[in-house]
């Protein structure tokens, strides 16, 4: 049974950069340090992946912000449409009023010449009353016409504004969606290149030296953290499978290639190895006699002997070694070697780090 845990820091997780390889021969069995050198953080395919991760994060943030703005604009458009409908109704009422005034004016003789009105008037008082009624009617008609014209101009302006805003928003969303898709395609290609380098290292049985990448200064209050920021749990401890000699010895976290892998706690790197079923792996020794293993990596950002802190990046996830797809294989052991693993889920939970079930 697979379970999904969406961490609230998913987007910042994309900002994590990936390790750059610098050549360093090492024995695949003992994970010796070799004589590797540290290269520039922005060089090679790893530097490209790092930049694309950052670009993808920015594009995703902008796209999501535009999507939220579009949702708000749709709500405003509905309110504006309701207002426009009301304005259309008011214009219809004004037009009806114009017709009523015109009909009343016709019935009252407002259309007769003044000479005819004098002849037909029974008395001067009747003539004055007729003129007074006519003036009031004419003024009402002029006011109604003016009101109608103002309402029609306002309606036309509101409709044009609504159309312009909607078109601009649609165009912006289309541009951001295209930019996001382009970055994701480039990132996917760069991930494949990075995994290709990892596969070559595993085939040669030789690791390459780590490059120190700038990391966000994240202050972890807890002494223990989840080894990846956002994940989907896959194969668990003790589960059976044709790819394992007996039972599964760790907890798998299904994550894309290039996901930053973090040290679960403070400790010292006692092994960096390439080759065998685990592919590229890192083993960290912690206080209290426990060790954590991080396997099937695509790259590493630490060297053997390094001291690490909780949450520090120690590698990048991949699918090297005996792996069916991109994921992190995480183990907790009582010795640095395989065969001494304990179930990592309750082990982490006992240290205040429950995993999504």
C-alpha positions as CSV (number, residue, x, y, z in Angstrom):
1,X,0.0,0.0,0.0
2,X,1.5,3.3,-1.0
3,X,0.8,6.4,0.9
4,X,1.3,10.0,0.0
5,X,2.5,12.8,2.2
6,X,2.6,16.2,0.7
7,X,5.0,18.3,2.7
8,X,4.1,22.1,2.8
9,X,7.6,23.0,1.7
10,X,7.2,21.2,-1.7
11,X,8.0,24.3,-3.8
12,X,11.1,25.3,-1.7
13,X,12.2,21.7,-2.1
14,X,12.6,22.3,-5.8
15,X,15.2,25.0,-5.0
16,X,17.6,22.3,-3.8
17,X,20.6,22.0,-6.0
18,X,22.2,18.7,-7.0
19,X,25.7,17.3,-6.6
20,X,28.4,17.9,-9.2
21,X,30.7,15.0,-10.0
22,X,34.5,15.5,-9.9
23,X,36.6,12.4,-10.7
24,X,37.8,10.4,-7.7
25,X,38.6,6.7,-8.0
26,X,37.5,4.7,-5.0
27,X,37.1,1.1,-4.1
28,X,33.5,0.1,-4.5
29,X,33.6,-2.2,-1.5
30,X,35.2,0.0,1.1
31,X,34.1,3.4,-0.2
32,X,37.6,4.8,0.3
33,X,38.0,8.5,-0.2
34,X,40.5,8.4,-3.1
35,X,42.2,11.5,-4.5
36,X,39.2,13.4,-6.0
37,X,39.1,17.2,-6.4
38,X,36.2,19.5,-5.8
39,X,35.0,21.3,-8.9
40,X,32.9,24.5,-9.3
41,X,29.3,24.2,-8.2
42,X,27.9,25.4,-11.5
43,X,29.9,23.2,-13.9
44,X,28.7,20.3,-16.0
45,X,25.3,18.7,-16.2
46,X,24.9,18.9,-12.4
47,X,25.2,22.7,-12.5
48,X,22.6,22.7,-15.3
49,X,20.2,20.6,-13.2
50,X,20.8,22.9,-10.2
51,X,19.9,26.0,-12.3
52,X,16.9,24.3,-13.8
53,X,15.6,23.3,-10.4
54,X,15.7,26.9,-9.3
55,X,14.1,28.1,-12.6
56,X,11.4,25.4,-12.2
57,X,10.7,26.7,-8.6
58,X,10.4,30.3,-9.8
59,X,8.2,29.3,-12.8
60,X,6.0,27.1,-10.6
61,X,5.5,29.9,-8.0
62,X,4.7,32.4,-10.8
63,X,2.3,30.0,-12.5
64,X,0.5,29.2,-9.2
65,X,0.3,32.9,-8.4
66,X,-1.2,33.5,-11.8
67,X,-3.6,30.6,-11.4
68,X,-4.8,32.0,-8.1
69,X,-5.2,35.4,-9.7
70,X,-7.2,33.8,-12.5
71,X,-9.5,32.3,-10.0
72,X,-10.0,35.7,-8.4
73,X,-10.5,37.3,-11.7
74,X,-13.2,34.8,-12.6
75,X,-15.0,35.6,-9.4
76,X,-14.6,39.3,-10.2
77,X,-15.9,38.7,-13.7
78,X,-19.0,37.1,-12.4
79,X,-19.6,40.1,-10.1
80,X,-18.9,42.4,-13.1
81,X,-21.3,40.5,-15.3
82,X,-24.0,40.8,-12.7
83,X,-23.4,44.5,-12.6
84,X,-23.5,44.7,-16.4
85,X,-26.8,42.9,-16.3
86,X,-28.2,45.4,-13.9
87,X,-26.9,48.3,-16.0
88,X,-28.6,46.7,-19.1
89,X,-31.8,46.4,-17.1
90,X,-31.6,50.1,-16.1
91,X,-31.1,51.1,-19.7
92,X,-34.1,49.1,-20.7
93,X,-36.1,50.9,-18.0
94,X,-34.9,54.3,-19.3
95,X,-35.8,53.3,-22.9
96,X,-39.3,52.4,-21.7
97,X,-39.5,55.7,-19.9
98,X,-38.5,57.5,-23.0
99,X,-41.3,55.8,-24.9
100,X,-43.8,56.6,-22.2
101,X,-42.8,60.3,-22.2
102,X,-43.0,60.5,-26.0
103,X,-46.4,58.9,-26.0
104,X,-47.7,61.2,-23.3
105,X,-46.3,64.2,-25.1
106,X,-48.0,63.2,-28.3
107,X,-51.3,62.7,-26.5
108,X,-51.0,66.1,-24.7
109,X,-50.5,67.9,-28.0
110,X,-46.8,68.6,-27.3
111,X,-46.2,68.0,-31.0
112,X,-48.6,70.8,-32.1
113,X,-47.2,74.2,-33.2
114,X,-47.6,77.0,-30.7
115,X,-50.1,78.8,-33.1
116,X,-52.4,75.8,-33.1
117,X,-52.1,75.5,-29.4
118,X,-53.2,79.2,-29.0
119,X,-56.2,78.6,-31.3
120,X,-57.3,75.5,-29.6
121,X,-56.8,76.7,-26.1
122,X,-60.1,77.6,-24.3
123,X,-58.4,80.4,-22.2
124,X,-55.0,81.9,-21.5
125,X,-54.9,79.9,-18.3
126,X,-55.4,76.7,-20.2
127,X,-52.7,77.7,-22.6
128,X,-50.2,78.5,-19.8
129,X,-51.0,75.2,-18.1
130,X,-50.4,73.4,-21.4
131,X,-47.1,75.2,-21.9
132,X,-46.0,74.4,-18.3
133,X,-46.9,70.7,-18.8
134,X,-45.1,70.7,-22.1
135,X,-41.9,72.2,-20.6
136,X,-41.8,69.7,-17.8
137,X,-42.4,66.9,-20.2
138,X,-39.6,68.2,-22.5
139,X,-37.2,68.5,-19.6
140,X,-38.0,65.0,-18.4
141,X,-37.5,63.7,-21.9
142,X,-34.1,65.4,-22.2
143,X,-33.0,64.1,-18.8
144,X,-34.1,60.6,-19.7
145,X,-32.2,60.7,-23.0
146,X,-29.1,62.0,-21.3
147,X,-29.3,59.3,-18.6
148,X,-29.7,56.7,-21.2
149,X,-26.7,57.9,-23.1
150,X,-24.5,58.0,-20.0
151,X,-25.6,54.5,-19.0
152,X,-24.9,53.1,-22.5
153,X,-21.4,54.7,-22.5
154,X,-20.7,53.3,-19.0
155,X,-21.9,49.8,-20.1
156,X,-19.7,49.9,-23.2
157,X,-16.6,51.0,-21.2
158,X,-17.2,48.3,-18.5
159,X,-17.7,45.6,-21.1
160,X,-14.5,46.6,-22.9
161,X,-12.5,46.7,-19.7
162,X,-13.8,43.2,-18.7
163,X,-12.8,41.8,-22.1
164,X,-9.3,43.4,-22.0
165,X,-8.6,42.1,-18.5
166,X,-9.8,38.6,-19.4
167,X,-7.7,38.5,-22.5
168,X,-4.6,39.8,-20.8
169,X,-4.9,37.3,-18.0
170,X,-5.4,34.4,-20.5
171,X,-2.4,35.5,-22.4
172,X,-0.2,35.7,-19.3
173,X,-1.4,32.3,-18.1
174,X,-0.6,30.8,-21.5
175,X,2.9,32.3,-21.4
176,X,3.6,31.1,-17.9
177,X,2.3,27.6,-18.7
178,X,4.6,27.5,-21.8
179,X,7.6,28.6,-19.8
180,X,6.9,26.1,-17.0
181,X,6.5,23.3,-19.6
182,X,9.8,24.2,-21.3
183,X,11.7,24.3,-18.1
184,X,10.3,20.9,-17.0
185,X,11.3,19.4,-20.3
186,X,14.8,20.7,-20.0
187,X,15.0,19.5,-16.4
188,X,13.8,16.0,-17.4
189,X,16.5,15.8,-20.0
190,X,19.2,17.0,-17.6
191,X,18.0,14.4,-15.0
192,X,18.5,11.7,-17.6
193,X,22.0,12.9,-18.3
194,X,22.8,13.0,-14.6
195,X,21.4,9.5,-14.1
196,X,23.6,8.4,-17.0
197,X,26.7,9.7,-15.2
198,X,25.6,7.8,-12.1
199,X,25.1,4.6,-14.0
200,X,28.5,5.0,-15.6
201,X,30.1,5.4,-12.1
202,X,28.3,2.3,-10.8
203,X,29.4,0.3,-13.9
204,X,33.0,1.4,-13.3
205,X,32.7,0.7,-9.6
206,X,34.3,4.1,-8.8
207,X,32.7,7.1,-7.2
208,X,33.5,10.7,-8.0
209,X,34.3,13.4,-5.6
210,X,31.6,15.6,-4.1
211,X,31.2,19.3,-4.8
212,X,30.0,21.6,-2.0
213,X,26.9,23.3,-3.1
214,X,25.4,26.4,-1.4
215,X,22.4,25.3,0.7
216,X,19.5,27.2,2.2
217,X,20.3,28.1,5.8
218,X,17.5,26.0,7.2
219,X,17.5,25.9,11.0
220,X,16.0,22.6,12.1
221,X,14.7,22.6,15.7
222,X,14.6,18.9,15.8
223,X,17.6,16.6,16.0
224,X,16.1,14.3,13.4
225,X,14.4,14.9,10.1
226,X,12.9,13.0,7.2
227,X,15.6,12.2,4.7
228,X,13.6,13.8,1.8
229,X,11.3,16.8,1.9
230,X,8.4,15.6,-0.2
231,X,7.8,11.9,-0.9
232,X,5.5,9.0,-1.5
233,X,6.2,5.9,0.6
234,X,6.7,2.8,-1.4
235,X,8.3,-0.5,-0.4
236,X,8.5,-0.8,3.4
237,X,10.7,-2.7,5.8
238,X,10.3,-6.5,5.7
239,X,8.2,-6.6,2.6
240,X,8.9,-9.4,0.1
241,X,9.9,-9.0,-3.5
242,X,11.7,-10.8,-6.3
243,X,14.4,-8.2,-6.4
244,X,15.6,-8.8,-2.8
245,X,17.5,-11.9,-1.6
246,X,15.2,-12.3,1.4
247,X,13.1,-9.3,2.7
248,X,13.3,-5.6,2.1
249,X,15.7,-4.1,4.6
250,X,14.7,-0.4,4.5
251,X,12.0,2.1,3.7
252,X,11.7,3.4,0.2
253,X,10.7,7.0,-0.6
254,X,9.5,7.4,-4.2
255,X,10.9,10.8,-5.4
256,X,12.1,12.1,-8.8
257,X,15.7,11.9,-9.9
258,X,17.5,14.9,-8.5
259,X,15.6,15.3,-5.2
260,X,17.9,16.5,-2.5
261,X,18.6,13.8,0.1
262,X,19.2,15.0,3.7
263,X,21.1,13.6,6.6
264,X,18.5,12.3,9.0
265,X,20.5,13.5,12.0
266,X,23.9,14.7,13.0
267,X,26.8,12.4,12.4
268,X,29.9,11.4,10.4
269,X,30.0,10.0,6.9
270,X,31.7,6.6,7.2
271,X,31.1,5.3,3.7
272,X,30.6,6.6,0.1
273,X,30.4,3.8,-2.3
274,X,29.5,3.1,-5.9
275,X,28.6,-0.3,-7.3
276,X,26.6,-3.3,-6.3
277,X,22.9,-3.7,-5.6
278,X,22.7,-0.3,-3.8
279,X,24.3,1.7,-6.6
280,X,25.7,4.9,-5.2
281,X,25.2,5.0,-1.4
282,X,26.2,7.0,1.6
283,X,26.3,5.7,5.2
284,X,26.3,8.1,8.2
285,X,27.3,7.1,11.8
286,X,25.2,8.7,14.5
287,X,25.6,9.0,18.3
288,X,24.1,6.1,20.2
289,X,25.5,3.4,17.9
290,X,23.2,3.7,15.0
291,X,23.9,4.2,11.3
292,X,21.7,5.4,8.4
293,X,22.1,4.4,4.8
294,X,21.0,6.4,1.7
295,X,21.1,4.3,-1.5
296,X,20.3,4.3,-5.2
297,X,21.6,7.9,-5.4
298,X,22.4,9.8,-8.6
299,X,25.1,11.9,-6.9
300,X,26.7,12.7,-3.6
301,X,27.5,16.1,-2.0
302,X,29.7,14.7,0.9
303,X,33.0,12.8,1.2
304,X,33.9,10.0,3.5
305,X,34.9,11.5,6.9
306,X,32.7,14.6,6.6
307,X,30.6,15.7,9.6
308,X,27.0,16.4,8.7
309,X,24.2,18.1,10.5
310,X,20.4,17.3,10.6
311,X,18.9,18.2,7.2
312,X,22.2,18.8,5.5
313,X,22.2,17.7,1.8
314,X,24.3,14.6,1.4
315,X,23.3,13.6,-2.1
316,X,20.7,13.5,-4.8
317,X,18.2,10.7,-5.3
318,X,18.3,8.6,-8.4
319,X,17.8,5.0,-9.6
320,X,21.3,3.5,-9.6
321,X,22.1,-0.1,-8.8
322,X,19.3,-2.7,-8.3
323,X,16.4,-0.3,-8.7
324,X,13.2,-0.3,-10.7
325,X,12.6,3.4,-10.6
326,X,13.7,6.7,-9.0
327,X,13.5,6.5,-5.2
328,X,15.6,6.8,-2.1
329,X,16.3,3.5,-0.2
330,X,16.7,4.5,3.5
331,X,18.0,2.1,6.2
332,X,18.7,2.3,9.9
333,X,21.4,-0.1,11.1
334,X,23.3,-1.1,14.2
335,X,26.5,-1.5,12.2
336,X,27.7,0.2,9.0
337,X,27.2,-2.9,7.0
338,X,24.0,-4.5,5.6
339,X,22.4,-7.3,7.6
340,X,21.9,-5.3,10.8
341,X,18.9,-3.2,9.7
342,X,16.0,-2.2,11.9
343,X,12.6,-0.9,10.9
344,X,13.2,2.8,10.1
345,X,9.6,3.9,10.5
346,X,9.1,3.3,14.2
347,X,12.8,4.3,14.8
348,X,12.1,7.7,13.3
349,X,8.8,8.0,15.0
350,X,10.4,7.4,18.4
351,X,12.6,10.4,17.6
352,X,9.8,12.7,16.8
353,X,9.7,12.1,13.0
354,X,6.5,10.3,12.0
355,X,6.2,9.4,8.4
356,X,3.0,9.7,6.4
357,X,1.1,6.5,6.3
